[in-house]
Amino acid sequence: MATLQAIKYNDGQLEILDQLQLPESCTFIPICNVEDAWAAIREMKVRGAPAIAIVGCLSLAAELRKLAAPETKPELCRLVKEKLDYLVTSRPTAVNIQLAAEACVKLCTQLRDNTSVDVVEAKDDIIKHLEGMLANDIADNLAIGEHGASDVMKKNATKEKLRIMTHCNTGSLATAGYGTALGVIRSLHKANKLDQVYCTETRPYNQGSRLTAFELVYEKIPATLVCDSMAAAAMKQFKMDAVIVGADRVAANGDTANKIGTYQLAVLAKSHDVLFYVAAPFSSIDFQIANGQSIPIEERPHSEMTHTGSIRTAAAGVNCWNPGFDVTPAELITGGIITEKGVFKPDQLAPHQ
Ligand SMILES: CSC[C@@H](O)[C@@H](O)C(=O)COP(=O)(O)O
C-alpha cells in the first residue's frame, strides 16, 4: 500500500510534509520538539484531525528520546502532562489530540503507581506508546476503508459504478496514511466500483483543490474538482450515490464537526436523496460531549478569506466571519458513521466505545 506520506518518523527523527507548499512543491521540514509541532499545527503545515494528533505525539516522543530521564516518576509525569497540555492548545476543534493526550496521561499515572517499573522504563514505555500511534492510525484507516466501501456498495447494490462527493482533505495527508473518507473512496476504487469522485474546492483555505485534488491525481483516482458553490448543481447533474466526509469531532449523539461547508452538503444530500456518511476513527469521537452545541469551533484569520496567497481578492475594509468548522446534525448523517469497528447509525456509537 504505497500512498502519499505526510509524516516520516525514524528513530526519533520526525519530518512532516509542509502542506502550505502543496501543490507547488513537496518539501519535508524537521520537527524537533513540541514547540515546533505546536507551530506547524497552528500554521496548518500539518492539518487534519488524526495527523494533528500523531504529529503532536511524535514530537513529544522525539523530545523524550533526547532527554535524560528525570530523577523521579512523578517528575516524568508532570513533564509529559505539561507538554501534552500545551500541544492540545494548538487547535481547538479536532478532538483526536485531546483524547491522545488523555490516554497518555492515564498511562503515565499507571506507570507512576506501578512499583515494579523504574523511571527509565516508564520513559521508554511512554515513548513506545506515542510512537505506536502511527501504525495504529494506518490500521484503523484500512479498516475504515473496507467497512465504508462495503456499506456503500451494499446500499447501492444495483449500481455498476459509484459517484461520490467529498469535502476538505481526509486522505494520506490528513492521517498517517490511506485516509478516512478518502480511504473509503480509495477502497471503492481498488474494488473497481468508483466511477468518479467529485471533490469540493473547500473554501476558504482550499484543502480540496490543493490537497485532495493533488492526492487524487497522484493516486490516479478518477476525480473532478468542483467549487463549493457548485455542489447542489453537481448533485443534481451527476446523480451522486453518496457524500462521504471526515470529522474533527463527533459528539456522543453523532452530531459531527467537520470543515466549514460540510453542513450545507448534508442539507443538499438530504434534498437530493443522496446518502451522507461521516468516516472517522473512534479517536475522533468525544463521548464527553452530549451533542454538537458544545463543540468548540475555531475561528480562523480573516486573511484566509480576503487573500489568495499574498494577493487580496476581497474589498479592503469589509467585515469577515471565518469559522473553520461547522456542525452537521446527526439526523442528516443518513448513511452512517464509518469507523474502524464498523458502520453505525449516529445514535449507536456509545456501546462500541
Ligand atoms: C481525516 S481529517 C478530517 C478532518 O480533520 C478534515 O475533514 C478537516 O476538517 C480538516 O480541517 P483542517 O482545518 O484542514 O485541519
PDBQT file of the ligand as one rigid body, heavy atoms in Angstrom, charges set to zero:
ROOT
HETATM    1  C1  LIG A 401      -9.203  12.845   8.262  1.00  0.00    +0.000 C 
HETATM    2  S1  LIG A 401      -9.203  14.507   8.538  1.00  0.00    +0.000 SA
HETATM    3  C2  LIG A 401     -10.863  15.016   8.892  1.00  0.00    +0.000 C 
HETATM    4  C3  LIG A 401     -10.945  16.458   9.145  1.00  0.00    +0.000 C 
HETATM    5  O1  LIG A 401      -9.914  16.856  10.004  1.00  0.00    +0.000 OA
HETATM    6  C4  LIG A 401     -10.909  17.261   7.851  1.00  0.00    +0.000 C 
HETATM    7  O2  LIG A 401     -12.041  16.992   7.100  1.00  0.00    +0.000 OA
HETATM    8  C5  LIG A 401     -10.867  18.706   8.197  1.00  0.00    +0.000 C 
HETATM    9  O3  LIG A 401     -11.866  19.290   8.502  1.00  0.00    +0.000 OA
HETATM   10  C6  LIG A 401      -9.535  19.325   8.249  1.00  0.00    +0.000 C 
HETATM   11  O4  LIG A 401      -9.553  20.654   8.668  1.00  0.00    +0.000 OA
HETATM   12  P1  LIG A 401      -8.200  21.468   8.721  1.00  0.00    +0.000 P 
HETATM   13  O5  LIG A 401      -8.634  22.845   9.132  1.00  0.00    +0.000 OA
HETATM   14  O6  LIG A 401      -7.592  21.428   7.352  1.00  0.00    +0.000 OA
HETATM   15  O7  LIG A 401      -7.311  20.814   9.762  1.00  0.00    +0.000 OA
ENDROOT
TORSDOF 0
